[in-house]
Amino acid sequence: MKERHSALLEYVTQHGRTEVKTLAEYLHTSAVTIRKDLEYLSERGILRRERGYAVPNDPGDINYRMAFHIDTKQQIARAAAACVQDGETLIIESGSTCALFAEELAKTKRNITIITNSMYLANYVSAYTNIQIILLGGTLQVHSQSLVGPLTKKAVTAFHVDKIFTGTDGYSRDYGFTGEDLTRSDTLSAMIASANHTYVLAGSEKFRQPGSVFFLKLEHVYQIITDSGIAREEKNFLEQQGILVTIA
């Protein structure tokens, strides 16, 4: 995805339904170029096109979320891959940064087995032959393309691994890491219980937004991998809790 695509998407997200002419003026390019950009983004489910307009898609859709801060997410994914050795079996939860992390493992590691509840992740890395994917069963949440619920919770109890990697929707000093969906957060808590060490992959903006459902206490976090935008005082606070904080 080009930098212009990200800028276009962020503008439409902030301003809602936006005319092609307005986007061309904002991005200092032609209407023809904007129409091509909108075709590219709409084909990937990131936004919707109407005649002469761009319309924001559902923010809960993972294709939409993948588009935001993709360079930062890729940096986080590369830093997280350094925490994994060849031959490991690990759990990776659903989410855009987690999918990029799985791809980084597929590019740089050998004989990795990934246990996941993310159909999106499984499809994202399906072309790679040097990794094995174990997809947990469950109820499909269409927007996130993740499997959740009692069946997923039961399936993950068949495994015990050293590491789980997860994203987050938000954060609170008092309660830890948070999500926006009760069923998904409950499922993730069960997945975390099947691992010895929990790694959180989170852009720095996540540390400025509390979520509504708490799924992971700080005392259960081993390492956080984020970007340089995290406030110094927040990084210091997390390290005081005994958490390793890596800046990608």
C-alpha positions in Angstrom: 0.0 0.0 0.0 1.3 3.4 -1.0 1.7 6.3 1.4 -0.9 8.2 -0.6 -3.4 5.4 0.0 -2.9 5.7 3.8 -3.3 9.5 3.6 -6.5 9.1 1.6 -7.9 6.5 3.9 -7.2 8.6 7.0 -8.8 11.7 5.4 -12.0 9.8 4.5 -12.1 8.2 8.0 -11.9 11.6 9.6 -14.3 13.4 7.3 -16.7 10.7 6.2 -18.2 10.5 2.7 -15.7 12.6 0.6 -15.9 13.8 -3.0 -13.1 12.7 -5.4 -12.4 16.3 -6.3 -11.8 17.1 -2.6 -9.4 14.2 -2.2 -7.5 15.2 -5.4 -7.0 18.7 -4.0 -6.0 17.5 -0.6 -3.4 15.0 -2.0 -2.2 17.3 -4.8 -2.9 14.8 -7.5 -5.4 14.3 -10.3 -9.0 13.0 -10.1 -7.9 10.1 -12.4 -5.3 9.0 -9.9 -7.8 9.2 -7.0 -10.3 7.0 -8.9 -7.5 4.4 -9.4 -6.7 4.6 -5.7 -10.3 4.2 -4.8 -10.6 1.2 -7.1 -7.5 -0.4 -5.4 -8.8 0.2 -1.9 -12.4 -0.8 -2.6 -11.3 -4.1 -4.2 -9.5 -4.9 -0.9 -12.6 -4.0 1.2 -10.8 -1.1 2.8 -13.4 1.5 1.8 -16.5 1.8 -0.4 -17.0 3.7 -3.6 -20.0 5.6 -4.6 -20.4 7.6 -7.8 -17.9 10.5 -7.4 -17.3 9.8 -3.7 -15.3 7.7 -1.3 -17.1 6.3 1.7 -15.5 4.9 4.9 -15.9 1.2 5.5 -16.7 -0.5 8.8 -13.8 0.3 11.2 -14.1 -3.2 12.6 -13.2 -4.8 9.3 -9.6 -6.1 9.4 -8.9 -5.1 5.8 -9.7 -1.5 6.9 -7.5 -1.7 10.0 -4.6 -3.2 8.1 -4.3 0.0 6.1 -3.6 2.2 9.0 0.0 2.8 10.1 1.2 -0.1 8.0 4.9 1.0 8.0 4.8 1.1 11.8 3.1 -2.3 12.0 5.7 -3.8 9.8 8.5 -2.4 12.0 6.8 -4.0 15.0 6.4 -7.3 13.2 10.1 -7.4 12.3 11.1 -6.6 16.0 8.7 -9.3 17.2 10.2 -11.9 14.8 13.5 -11.4 16.5 11.9 -13.0 19.6 11.3 -16.3 17.8 13.7 -19.1 17.0 13.6 -21.6 14.2 11.5 -24.7 15.1 9.2 -23.0 17.6 5.5 -23.5 18.0 3.6 -20.5 19.1 0.1 -19.0 19.3 -0.7 -15.8 17.4 -4.0 -14.1 18.0 -6.0 -12.3 15.2 -5.3 -8.7 14.2 -3.5 -6.8 11.4 -0.1 -6.5 13.1 -0.3 -10.1 14.1 -0.8 -11.1 10.4 2.2 -9.0 9.3 4.2 -10.7 12.1 3.2 -14.1 10.8 4.4 -13.1 7.4 7.7 -11.9 8.8 8.2 -15.3 10.4 7.4 -17.0 7.2 10.0 -14.9 5.4 12.8 -15.2 7.9 12.4 -18.4 10.0 12.3 -22.1 9.4 10.0 -24.8 10.7 7.6 -22.5 12.6 4.2 -23.8 13.7 1.6 -21.2 14.3 -1.6 -21.9 16.2 -4.2 -19.2 15.5 -7.8 -18.3 15.7 -7.4 -16.0 12.7 -8.7 -17.0 9.3 -7.3 -13.8 7.9 -3.8 -14.6 9.2 -4.0 -18.2 7.8 -5.0 -16.9 4.4 -2.4 -14.1 4.5 0.5 -16.5 4.8 -1.0 -19.5 3.0 1.4 -19.2 0.1 4.4 -19.8 2.3 5.5 -23.5 2.5 8.0 -23.2 5.4 5.5 -22.7 8.1 2.6 -24.9 9.4 -0.7 -23.3 10.4 -3.0 -24.9 13.0 -6.4 -23.1 12.8 -8.5 -23.3 15.9 -12.2 -24.0 15.4 -15.1 -21.8 16.6 -17.7 -19.2 15.6 -16.6 -16.9 12.8 -16.7 -13.1 13.4 -16.9 -11.9 9.8 -15.4 -8.4 10.3 -12.3 -9.6 12.1 -12.2 -12.9 10.3 -11.4 -14.5 13.6 -12.8 -17.6 15.3 -14.2 -17.1 18.8 -16.4 -18.6 21.5 -16.6 -21.9 23.5 -15.3 -24.1 20.7 -12.2 -22.0 20.3 -11.6 -21.9 24.0 -11.9 -25.7 24.2 -9.7 -26.2 21.2 -6.8 -24.2 22.5 -6.7 -26.3 25.7 -5.1 -29.0 23.6 -2.0 -27.0 23.3 0.6 -25.5 25.6 3.4 -23.3 24.2 6.1 -21.0 25.4 4.9 -17.8 23.6 1.7 -16.1 22.6 1.6 -12.9 20.5 -1.4 -10.7 20.6 -2.5 -7.3 19.6 -4.8 -5.0 21.6 -7.5 -2.4 21.1 -6.5 -0.3 24.1 -4.7 0.0 27.4 -5.3 1.1 31.0 -2.7 1.3 33.8 -5.2 0.0 36.3 -6.6 -2.9 34.3 -4.0 -3.7 31.6 -4.8 -4.4 27.9 -8.3 -4.1 26.6 -10.6 -5.0 23.7 -13.8 -3.8 22.3 -15.6 -7.1 21.9 -16.6 -9.2 24.9 -16.6 -12.6 23.1 -13.2 -12.0 21.4 -11.6 -10.8 24.6 -12.9 -13.8 26.5 -11.6 -16.1 23.9 -8.2 -14.4 23.9 -8.0 -14.8 27.7 -8.3 -18.6 27.2 -5.6 -18.5 24.6 -3.2 -16.6 26.8 -3.7 -19.3 29.5 -2.1 -21.8 27.1 1.2 -20.0 27.0 4.1 -19.3 29.4 4.9 -15.8 28.1 2.7 -13.2 26.6 4.0 -10.7 24.0 1.8 -7.7 23.1 2.3 -6.1 19.7 0.8 -2.6 19.9 1.2 0.7 18.1 1.9 3.6 20.5 -1.6 5.1 19.8 -3.1 2.1 21.7 -1.5 3.3 24.9 -3.7 6.5 24.7 -7.0 4.8 24.4 -8.8 2.7 27.0 -11.0 -0.1 25.8 -14.2 -1.4 27.3 -13.3 -5.1 27.9 -10.2 -6.1 29.9 -8.5 -9.3 28.9 -4.8 -9.1 30.0 -3.4 -7.8 33.3 0.0 -6.2 33.2 1.3 -8.7 35.7 0.8 -11.4 33.0 2.7 -9.6 30.2 6.2 -10.6 29.5 7.1 -8.2 26.7 5.6 -5.3 24.8 6.8 -4.4 21.3 5.7 -0.9 20.2 7.0 2.2 18.3 8.8 5.3 19.3 5.6 7.3 19.8 5.0 5.8 23.2 5.3 8.4 26.0 8.5 8.1 28.0 6.6 8.1 31.3 4.4 5.2 30.0 7.4 3.2 28.9 9.0 3.8 32.3 5.8 2.8 34.1 5.6 -0.5 32.2 9.2 -1.3 32.8 8.6 -0.7 36.5 6.0 -3.4 36.4 8.7 -5.8 35.3 7.7 -5.8 31.6 10.3 -5.7 28.8 9.5 -2.9 26.4 11.0 -3.0 22.9 10.8 0.0 20.6 10.7 -1.1 17.0 
